[in-house]
Amino acid sequence: MALFQKAPTTSEEIAKYGPLAIPPSEVAEMDEEQWYAEAYRGDDSPQLTIRAVLMGSFLGFFLAMTNLYIGLKTGWHLGVAITACIMSYSLWQVLLKSGLARTQMTILENNCMQSTASAAGYSTGGTFVSAIAALLMISATEANPGGEHLSVWVLLAWTFFLAILGVVLAIPMKRNMINQEKLKFPSGLAAASTLQSLYADGTEATRKARALLWSGLVGAAVPVLIDAHFLIDRVRTTATDVYYRTIFPSTSKLFDFLPGKGTKLVDGQRVDAHPSDWNIVMDHNPVMIAAGALVGLRVALWMTFSALALAYWVGPMAQLNMSENASGEMFAAVTAPGKAWKEIGLWLGAPIMVASGLLSFAFQWKTIGRAFRGIGKGGSEETNNFSAGIEVPTSWFLWGMLLSGTGVVFVAGHEFDVPYHLGALAVVLTFVLALVACRATGESDITPTGAMGKIMQLTYGVLLPSDNPTTFATSNLMAAGITAGAASSSADLLNDLKSGYLLGANPRRQFIAQFCGIFTGTIATVVGFKILVPDATKLLGDGVNAPEFPAPAAVAWKAVADVFATGIEHMHTMHQSAIAVGLGIGAFMVIAEKLAPKDMRKWLPSATGVGLGFILPFQYPLSMLIGAVAAAAWTHSNKKTSDDYLVPIASGIIAGVSIMGVIAAALNNFLFVNPISGGH
């Protein structure tokens, strides 16, 4: 089989390789042998073409930065497959009209393209919004509040090997979970249906493409106005130093007419705090509004509820709660209103998410059992004549595991002080937990990434040597990052393989496309992280202002590592109590949802929402609530247009803001640099 295929050059070839006459929903019900006979498009159908891989790599580069941006803001990693499909289709239409492209891209080329883009945009960034960001937070000290970045070469190697591990882990699971058990993989079905509709109805496709394009342009305008320091604020008279500012402020104090709680320190005096001192402000960045539209009303509503509880109840109470440190000095559980989210909210919200994630994972014991019973049933292409040369061979999995596993173990041991034998154990456990993650995604479209990361943190909290707290925290984070990063990307890539299966694609060629996406995704993620987060103050704030990127996933990871590294007995007594209360609340929410009637569950509190509301500055839950309410109102008033355009518009805003946000950050960090801070 040639590595790359020839793209169609005539209208007759384009017509020959058009969409299947069978809709994806019907293909999903076929057994494996029937699929090979009726749905498989054949070895010659153009799929893995150079133009498809180049387009996927190009889009994946920017989508990787988009996912990094939104992940550092919200802790979520959003699937990029549908966005890539629409963006590729619309961009290709522009190239056709301009004469730069000769023929339309086939539906299988577009599917191959989105596999490349998805591998680049999703499989390379998971640890940057969790373990890597948490590691940078831990490195920050009073003497060096900016912390210490890992070197570019370490980040490139770590990201590259983890991405390969994630891609190859999907190989032994694909045939069993997709071909034979026919698990739903709802996101994969949605991507296949989107592609089918794009190619079946050109008018509808054009409207969706325009919606994504215009919303992207609107989103891209925002960082120019509120992030980039284009205007000169002042020039120091004794030198040539220039200080810059943005065109418009990033937030506004719209809610200071409301009563405030607690106090703040001004010129050494205690005065009453305003709501804005507790981060109750309006964020002018629409990216969180768009994210809220995709996340949904239930999660966003409970995020806002717990954020209000932090500002009006938990935070003020913590200001008055004093404890004695090791030096005999008394200190409060919250030292300033603007720090409440990380000084007390963290110790309440993170345990809620840890307990709910682990208990929900445990309740999936049937899924876990099926995952282990299913492995090995898929067979190999050599044992079935009709699959020879089509399915990905087992040898690719074995060689990929050897290469990626060796690379991951070496980097973890050499750079992060993870003993080599424990690094090898992490790779083995990654394969085990990836089985469960992929099955959970296939059955429910929910990947338990957080739970898997916490399982590994707890496991390595016991296994790793703990004589050096700083080294221990680093090793704990990075060992757990192996599993969370690789297993979650495997689950996402199986969604892409499901999409290809429903469209009649060759899985071997689609796997190669996924592998190609690793290269641009690795570069984009590392470069994007360095640009967006030049130092730890972007994640922790400067003591007065809320952080630009609160990185809630990283905050939760850091919290677990800190407890293991320093011991719970060294914490403020209220922080210790908050951990116990949070664990109890998280467990109670999961049990209540499990026991409640199915039609009542949507009214129960969301453990994820409640936990995130405590560990995010208030403006972020508020923005997400605005987006979720707007999306719910749109769906209620006109479900058809909402189904058609909500995802393109929200995805366009996120892509536009994220990509231009990276550009604005680069300008601020390298061009518009304030002299004293070294940043902006």
Secondary structure, DSSP 8 states (H G I E B T S, - for coil): --SSB----SHHHHHHT---SS-HHHHTT--HHHIIIII---TTSS-SBHHHHHHHHHHHHHHHHHHHHHHHHHS-----HHHHHHHHHHHHHHHHHHTS--S---HHHHHHHHHHHHHHHHTTTGGGGTHHHHHHHHH--SS-TT-----HHHHHHHHHHHHHHHHHHTHHHHIIIIIIS----HHHHHHHHHHHHHHH-HHHHHHHHHHHHHHHHHHHHHHHHHTS--EEEEE-TTS--EEEE-SS-SEE-TTTTS---SEEEETTEEEE--GGGGT--EE--THHHHHHHHH-HHHHHHHHHHHHHIIIIIHHHHHH-EEE-TTS-EEES-SSGGGHIIIIIHHHHHHHHHHHHHHHHHHTHHHHHHHHHHTTTT--GGG-GGGTTTS--HHHHHHHHHHHHHHHHHHHHHHH---HHHHHHHHHHHHHHHHHHHHHHHHHS---HHHHHHHHHHHHHHHS--SSHHHHHHHHHHHHHHHHHHHHHHHHHHHHHHHHHHHT--HHHHHHHHHHHHHHHHHHHHHHHHHH-SSTHHHH--SSS--S---HHHHHHHHHHHHHHH-GGGS-HHHHHHHHHHHHHHHHHHHHHHHS-GGGGGGS--HHHHHHHHHS-THHHHHHHHHHHHHHHHHHH-HHHHHHHHHHHHHHHHHHHHHHHHHHHHHHHHTS--TTTS--
